[in-house]
Amino acid sequence: MNAQMHIPVMADEVVRALAPKAGAVYVDGTFGAGGYSRALLDAADCTVWGIDRDPFAVAAGAELSVEYPGRLSVLNGRYGDMAALLAAVGVEQIDGVALDLGVSSMQIDDPARGFSFRDDGPLDMRMGEAGETAADVVNQLAERELADIIYRYGEERASRKIARAIVELREKAPITRTGQLAEIVRRVVHRSRDGIDPATRTFQALRIYVNDELGELEAGLRAAEQLIAPGGRLAVVSFHSLEDRCVKDFLLSRSGQAPRPSRHLPAGAEAAAPSFRLHKRGAVKPAKAETDANPRARSARLRWAERTDAPVAGIAEARP
């Protein structure tokens, strides 16, 4: 894996959002090929801790760290566990966090990882090495559970028909290849007018479920809130509505801008002080030049905010 070949989505916008400074410490929570880490390290004489659950990404990070001696280290683990991972290496406070959500292009492009419906490979989809695979899910879960997963995480309206087709086919033989699953979905769902492959949403749903991506995102946002020093920043790039909604709701809530349940109810006097300050309420979209050069960037959305000096609710109170 060559990190230099990989161009991360909205790298310039992420660097501007984080505004890296000399001597500061940043976390690239979804290290991948190290694109954001490289951009931050090139922008300022700072230190970056990369985090990734993918052992291939960690290995690539070891190679990249040679180019930035003493400034880049990559930890193997989930970014939702960043507080514990950093504490283990003596880091208790940082100046910023960058997150690039979803599957990496390197994972998608390797058929052996089982993420792609375009190339046949083992039906795996795990970003790390532990846990159940996508094959385990499609062959073992009940039809109703499968339908719920495909609908919830893929926003697929034909989820029930797809789940029924999967169950019927697996009774004849286990579904173990990405090509098998893609063909099952294509028999049930017709290609849309925009040309998107019918298997897209089902594969997305299984990937999110297998890797608990939304649960990981929620844990990662809370960990970043705990670790980032006052004046530090959080920048998150997402690629579909489920992720973006989670980030949006978190930042609105933590900045005190979330709507109250009813305009007739007063704001609670005991409400926690905002832990983040939004500099832009909406999402930042990629420039046209980037989307023209990289179609994957078209759905990207960046949201960022600055940490205030308010304590994290539920943590400061627990300290003696």
N, C-alpha and C positions, 0 to 999 in steps of 0.2 A: 504494500500500500504506500503510495507516494503522496505525502501531505501537500507537497508543493503543487501537485497537479490539480488538487481540489480547490475550487473557488467557492467559499461559503456565501449563502444568500444574504444580501443586505449587509455585508461586512462593513462598508463605510458608514452606514447609518448606525450600526451597533457601536462602532468605535466613537462616533460623535455623541451618542447617547451616554456611553460610559465615561467619556472624557478622561482617558487614562493619564495618570501623572507619575512622574519619577518617584520611585520609592514606595509606591502604592502596591497593594496586593489584590489580585483579581482571581475569580474562579470561572473557568470555562466548564460548566456543568455537563455539557454534552459534547465532549472533546472531539469525537469522530476522527477526522483527518487533521484536526488541529488548525483549521482555517481561522477561527476567531482568535485563538491563542496567538497565532503568528501575527495577526493584524494588531492586537493589543501590544505585543512585545516590540513590534516595529514602530508603534506610535509613541511609545514612552519607555524610559528605562525602569520598567516595573517588573513585578514578579507575577507569574500565573501558575495556578494549580489547576490542572485539567482533571476531570472525573469522567470515567466511562465504564459501563459494565461489560463492554465488548472487549475480550482479551486481544483481539487483532488491533483495535484502536489503541490500547495501552502499549502494545508492542511498537506501533508506529510513533507513539508519543516518546518512547525511549530514544528512538532515532532522531526525532525532531529536537529533543532537549539538548542534544550535542551542539546544535547551532546556537543555543542560548544558555551557555554554561551558568549554572547557579540561579537561573531565572525561570525555568520551566520544569515542573514535575507533574507526572500523570499518575493518578490513583485509580486502582481498579475497584469499582463499586457503583452504586446507584446515587444519582445526584440528590435524591430525596434524603439520603443519609449523609449529606455533606457535612453537617455539624459534627457528627461522630468521626467521619473520615479525616476532617481537618484537625479535630482535637487530638487525634492519635499522632499527628505529626507536629503538634504544638502550635497550631494556628487557631486563635479564638475569635479574631475579628478581621474582616476584609473590607475592601473599598468598592467592590462591585461584583456582580454576577451576570454572566451571559448564558442564555439558554436557547438552543436551536432545536425545537421539538420535532418529534416524529422519527421516522426511519432515515438513515443516512443514505446518500447516493451510493456509497461503497457497499453497503449492505444490500441495497436493491439490485445493484449491478452484478452481484455474485449469486448465480443460480443455486449454489450449494447452501446458501443461507435460507432459501425457501420463502423469500418475501415477494418475489416477482411472479405475476401471472403471465408474463410474456415469454419467460424461459422456463422450461421444465426443470424441476429439482425436487429434493426432499421437502415435504411439507412441514417445515420447522418453524420459522418466524421468530425464534428467540433472539433477543439482542445480546443476551449473555449465554452462559452454558448450563444454567440450572433451570428447573421447572418444567412444566408440561409443554409439549409442542402443539402446533396447530393441528397436527395429525391426531394427537390425543384428544383434542377438543372435538373435532368433527366426527370422530369414531366412537366417542364415549358418552357425550352429553345427550340428554333427551331432546326430542324434536322441538319442544316448546322452549327449552333453554337456548338452543341454537338460534331459533327464530328471534328470541329476545336480544341476544348478543348482536346479531346481524342488524337488527333494527336500531338498537340503542347506540352502538358504536360506529355503524356504517350509515345510519339514516337511510336504510334501504327499505323502500315501500314493499318490495316483493319478498321480504324476509321469510314469510311463512312458506311460500312456494319453494324458495331455495332450501330451507331447512327440510321440507318434506322430500325434495329430490335427493338431498344428501343422505337422509336416513334410508330411502329406498335403495340407493346404490350401494351403501356400505353393508347392507344385508347380504349382498352378493359377494363382495370382496372389500377389504379395508381400503380407505382412501389415503394414500401415502405420498402422492406426488402433487406438486402445484399444478401441473398440466391437467391432471384428473379433475381437481376441484374447479379450475377455471372453466373447463368444458361443461361441467355439470351446471354451473351458474349461467353460462352462455346459452344453454338449451332452454332455460327457464325465463331469462331476462333478455329482451331484444336490445340491440345497440341503440343508444340514444342519438338524437339528431346532431349533438355536438361531437359525436365520435368517441366519447368516453367508453372504454371497454366495460361491458356489463359486470365483469368480475371485480372491478375496482373497489366498490363499496364493501363487498363481502371480505375481500382480502384486508382492507383497512380495518374492518371490525374485528377480525380474528387477531390481527397484529396488535391492536390496542388492548384486547382482552388478554392475550397470552403474556404481554409485557406489563400489564397493569399501568398503562401509560397515563391515564387520568389520575389514578391514585398517586403515582409517582410525581406528577406535576403538582398536585396539591401539597404533597409533603415537601417538594423542592421549594415552592414559593414560601412556605412557612419557615423552612430552614434558612432561606436567603434573608427573610425579614429578621430572623434572630441574629444572623452573623454580620450583616452589613452595618458599618459604622455610620453615624450621622454624617450626612453629606455624600455618602456613597450611593451607588445607583444599581438598579436592576433593569436588565434589558432582555426581553423575551420575544423570539420570533416563532410564530406558529403558522401552520399550513392548512388547517381546516377549522370549521366553526366550533367544534366541540372544545378544542384546545383554546382557541381565541376567547371563547365565552368564559372559560374557567379563569384565564388570566385577567380578562376585563373585569369580571365580578370581584376577583380578589383585590385588584388595585383600586376599584371604586370603593369597596368596603374599607380597605385600609387607609384610604385617603379621605374618608369621611364624606364621600360623594354618592354613596349608594342611596337609592330612593327609599324613604321610609315606607312601611307597609300601608300606611294611610296618611293622607295630608292632615287628617283631623287629630292624629296622635302626636303629642309633643315628643321631641327628641329626648331620649333618656339623659337625665342629668349626670348619670354615672358612666355615660358612654366613654370609651377609651379615646385618648387623643390620637389623631391620625399618625400612623407610623410611616406613611409615604406621602410624598407631595407629587402630584401629577403636573408635568409641564405641558402635556397635550392630552386632552381627554380622549380623543379618538386614536385609532391606529395609524401608524406610518406605513405607507405602501411603497413598494419598490419603484424605482424610476423606470420609465419606458425603455431606456437603453438596456437596462439589466434584464427586463422580461423578454426583450427581443433576442438577447444573446442566450438567455437561459429560461426556457419555458417553465421550468419547475418553480421559478420565482414568482410566477403570476399570482398564485394564491397566498403568498407570504404576507404576514402582517406583523409589524413590530410595535410592541407596547413597552414603555419604560417609565420609570419613576425614580425619585430621589428619596433616600431614607431621611426621616426627620430625627430629632433627638428624643422622641417619645419612646418609652419602654414598650416592649412587646407584651400585650395583654396576656395575663396568665403565667408569665415567666418571672417578671420583676417582683410580683407579689409573693412568689414562692420562696424568694431568697431571704435568708435571715437578716 
